Amino acid sequence: MMLHREQMIKHQVRTSAVVNPKVLDAMSRVPRENFVDPSVRSIAYSDTMLPIGCAELMLPSRTHGLVMQHIEPDPKDHVLIIGGGTGYLSGCLSTLVKKIYAIEKHADLVGLARQNLEDLACKNVTTETKNFFDAPINTTFNKIIFTASFPSFDTSIVNNMLTPDGCCFVAVGNGAMMRCLILTKQGSRLIEKEVFDDYIPQIQNIPKKDQFIL
């Protein structure tokens, strides 16, 4: 599978304008086939979303690469990942940041993520079964990543969780393509910058009382 991984980096990730050498190196070290459903391991390096169990999908490698590049990972960063899945994004980021807290609503996927990350000897990742909307997270982070998109988005749900100058990746929209945004905290405000367009499956079970308006 090493050859397939090298081809993925060369033909999918690099050609999508991912040029950060640390991101490329991190992705080249993680065996993507271990993080997908066993039924699709033979196509783990295809340029497509793949099932990981619990009716959830892993984003394409180019999307993961773009997300990591645009959050500009730093060795001092504490990162929150909402929708940790089976741990692939956490595994790639773990060598680039100080600490990762990944939450995932499916307990079965959390179990897989813990085993996968243990196999990679990732000591700086904590995974937990949690629905983002069910319980508050009373910790601040330098970087926040949503792995699912929103039809629209209220920045106040992440403002208090970001440190000064911290940033959040989120995809917003409906249809075939979403606006993929970096929201950077400046003072008490979040400054929006669109960094690329992509299709990212929509987050499920958004509480009706919440209005996402970005």
C-alpha positions in Angstrom: 0.0 0.0 0.0 3.0 2.3 0.4 3.1 2.9 -3.4 -0.6 3.7 -3.4 0.0 6.2 -0.7 2.8 7.9 -2.6 0.6 8.1 -5.7 -2.2 9.6 -3.6 0.1 12.3 -2.4 1.5 13.0 -5.8 -1.7 12.9 -7.9 -4.5 13.9 -5.5 -3.1 15.9 -2.7 -0.3 17.9 -4.4 -2.5 18.6 -7.4 -5.1 20.1 -5.1 -2.6 22.9 -4.2 -1.5 21.3 -0.9 2.1 22.4 -0.8 2.9 22.4 3.0 5.7 19.9 3.3 4.9 19.0 6.9 1.3 18.2 5.9 2.4 16.1 3.0 4.9 14.3 5.1 2.3 13.6 7.8 -0.1 12.2 5.3 2.6 10.0 3.7 3.1 8.3 7.1 -0.5 7.3 7.9 -1.9 4.0 6.5 -5.2 5.2 5.2 -6.4 1.7 4.5 -6.6 1.0 8.3 -9.2 3.8 8.8 -11.8 2.7 6.3 -14.4 -0.1 6.3 -12.7 -3.4 5.6 -14.9 -3.9 2.5 -13.2 -0.9 0.7 -9.6 -1.3 1.9 -8.5 -2.2 -1.7 -9.7 1.3 -2.8 -8.6 3.2 0.3 -6.4 5.6 -1.8 -9.1 6.4 -4.4 -10.0 10.1 -4.8 -13.5 9.7 -3.3 -15.3 9.5 0.0 -15.3 6.1 1.6 -17.5 4.3 4.2 -16.0 3.9 7.7 -19.0 2.3 9.4 -22.2 3.7 11.1 -23.3 5.1 7.8 -20.5 7.7 7.9 -18.0 8.6 5.3 -14.3 9.5 5.3 -13.5 12.7 3.3 -11.2 12.4 0.3 -7.5 12.7 1.0 -7.2 16.0 -0.9 -9.9 17.5 1.3 -8.0 16.4 4.5 -4.8 17.9 3.0 -6.5 21.2 2.3 -8.1 21.4 5.7 -4.8 20.8 7.5 -2.9 23.3 5.3 -5.4 26.0 5.8 -5.6 25.8 9.6 -1.8 26.2 9.6 -0.9 23.6 12.3 1.6 24.7 14.9 3.5 22.5 17.4 1.9 24.5 20.2 -1.7 24.0 19.0 -4.5 22.4 20.9 -7.0 21.2 18.3 -10.6 20.2 18.6 -12.0 17.9 15.9 -15.8 17.6 15.7 -16.6 14.4 13.9 -13.4 12.4 14.6 -14.6 9.3 12.7 -12.1 6.4 12.8 -9.2 8.8 13.6 -7.6 9.4 10.2 -7.4 13.2 10.5 -6.3 13.0 14.1 -3.5 10.6 13.1 -2.3 12.9 10.4 -2.4 16.0 12.6 -0.9 14.4 15.6 2.7 14.9 14.6 2.0 18.6 13.7 0.3 19.9 16.9 0.6 19.6 20.6 -2.7 18.0 21.6 -5.9 16.9 19.8 -9.3 16.3 21.4 -11.6 14.5 18.9 -15.3 14.0 19.5 -17.5 11.6 17.6 -21.2 10.7 18.3 -20.8 7.0 17.3 -19.3 4.9 20.1 -18.3 2.2 17.6 -16.2 4.6 15.6 -14.6 6.0 18.7 -13.5 2.5 19.6 -12.0 2.0 16.1 -10.3 5.4 16.4 -8.7 4.6 19.7 -7.3 1.3 18.3 -6.1 2.9 15.1 -4.4 5.7 17.0 -2.8 3.3 19.5 -1.4 1.3 16.5 0.1 4.6 15.3 1.5 5.3 18.8 -0.3 8.6 18.9 0.0 9.7 22.5 -1.4 13.3 22.1 -4.9 12.4 20.9 -7.9 12.0 23.2 -11.1 10.6 21.6 -14.5 10.7 23.2 -18.1 9.7 22.4 -20.0 12.9 22.3 -22.5 14.8 20.3 -21.3 18.4 19.8 -24.9 19.7 20.4 -25.6 17.7 23.5 -22.9 18.9 26.0 -20.9 22.1 26.2 -17.1 22.0 25.8 -15.6 24.3 28.4 -12.1 24.4 27.0 -10.5 26.7 24.5 -8.5 25.6 21.5 -6.2 27.2 19.0 -7.8 25.3 16.1 -11.3 23.8 15.6 -12.3 21.6 12.7 -15.8 20.5 11.7 -15.6 17.5 9.4 -19.3 17.9 8.3 -20.9 20.9 6.7 -23.7 23.2 7.8 -26.5 24.6 5.7 -25.7 27.9 7.5 -23.7 28.7 10.5 -23.8 30.9 13.7 -20.2 31.8 14.6 -21.2 32.3 18.2 -21.1 28.6 18.8 -17.3 28.5 18.4 -16.3 32.1 19.4 -15.9 31.3 23.1 -14.0 28.1 22.4 -11.3 29.8 20.3 -8.1 31.4 21.8 -7.1 34.8 20.5 -5.9 34.5 16.9 -7.2 30.9 16.8 -9.2 29.7 13.8 -12.0 27.3 12.9 -12.5 25.4 9.7 -16.2 24.9 8.6 -18.0 24.2 5.4 -21.3 26.0 4.7 -23.9 25.6 2.1 -26.3 23.2 0.3 -26.1 21.4 -3.0 -23.1 20.0 -4.9 -20.5 22.3 -3.4 -20.0 24.1 -0.1 -18.0 27.2 0.8 -15.1 26.0 2.9 -14.2 28.7 5.4 -11.5 29.7 7.9 -12.9 31.8 10.7 -10.1 33.6 12.5 -10.7 35.2 15.9 -9.6 38.8 16.1 -10.6 40.5 19.4 -14.2 39.4 20.0 -15.0 38.8 16.3 -14.5 36.0 13.9 -13.2 37.1 10.5 -14.3 34.9 7.6 -12.1 33.8 4.7 -13.2 31.4 2.0 -10.3 29.1 1.2 -11.8 26.5 -1.3 -15.0 24.9 -2.5 -15.8 21.3 -2.0 -18.6 18.8 -1.3 -18.7 17.8 2.4 -21.7 15.9 3.8 -24.0 17.8 6.0 -23.9 17.5 9.8 -26.9 15.5 11.2 -29.3 16.2 14.0 -28.9 20.0 14.3 -31.2 21.2 17.1 -34.1 23.2 15.7 -33.6 25.8 18.4 -30.2 26.7 16.9 -30.1 29.1 14.0 -27.0 28.9 11.9 -26.8 32.1 9.9 -23.3 32.6 8.4 
